[in-house]
């Protein structure tokens, strides 16, 4: 079944085609893709038509590494308003989670998830790209995974410890071209397409972020682009974000803000496949990581600002989220920001 995809993923198509002496307009017409989709980011196009266009162009030019070449013309700006939230996330993991949460803005069938390492190594994870409607075509897979690779390099300003790349297809371009592009071993014909990275990358703090700007961007995304099938969950998450640090984050308080009975809210969240506790945990995690990596507030105060009554509860939560202590997360944040960050007052060191 065909779905639609935002045309931002086509950025660079015309440039590459013309480099090879091809006619982008003629190719688009032949595969029934509107010409404006080649030159604009916000046209909705059939994903089947777009995939056929990329595969056909790669074959006819010929340019077997078309997807890789297109990604070199793309930057984080193709994510639209989502780019602001991604760039201002406290950690790489939060940035990837944000991108994954709102990927439906570009296509309702695309998925980008964090999975256990396919090689079974405890210290690694896979950043996996796929589709809910089967295995994506070769060129589309190349382009999206290449963009993810370039986006992470942009976020951390350099190499990020990529161990290897798995691709579900067999290459048309020489295998060495892929290895050169990714700077790592590339394995083909794998069960899933993914980037194998150190688990610690997810906890790596981003520098120069603005937490307020991120919250504004997320509020805009939640209010303007509710996820298909999820109408209440984004509203509850917004309510929880407002309650943290000001009032106890309870479901009855959220229900009151939304003008419904707590039991009604529970039923509606259950129908959307999510719980209030999970939304609260996500909100606490994002707020805690931001406060730990961007301020010097005492840990007891951080605990209070994320709705936890004791510092020990914060320590348990951070261990569950990150596999380490709040103090270690804070130290990583300090190492990542160097001397350039401006932090809030309260610099005394505390255990935990």
Secondary structure, 3 states (H helix, E strand, C coil): CCCEEEHHHHCCHHHHHHHCCCCHHHHHHHCCCCCHHHHCCCCEEEHHHHHHHHHHHHHHHCCCCHHHHHHCCCCHHHHCCHHHHHHCCCEHHHHHHHHHHCHHHCECCEEEEEEECCCCCCCEEEEEEEECCCCCCHHHHHHHHHHHHHHHHHHHCCCCCCCEEECCCCCCCCHHHHHHHHCCEEECCCCCEEEEEEHHHHHCECCCCCHHHHHHHHHHHHHHCCCCCCCHHHHHHHHHHHHCCCCCCCHHHHHHHHCCCHHHHHHHHHHCCCCHHHHHHHHHHHHHHHHHHHCCCCHHHHHHHCCCCCHHHHHHHHHHHHCCCHHHHHHHHHHHHCCCCCCCCCCCCCCC
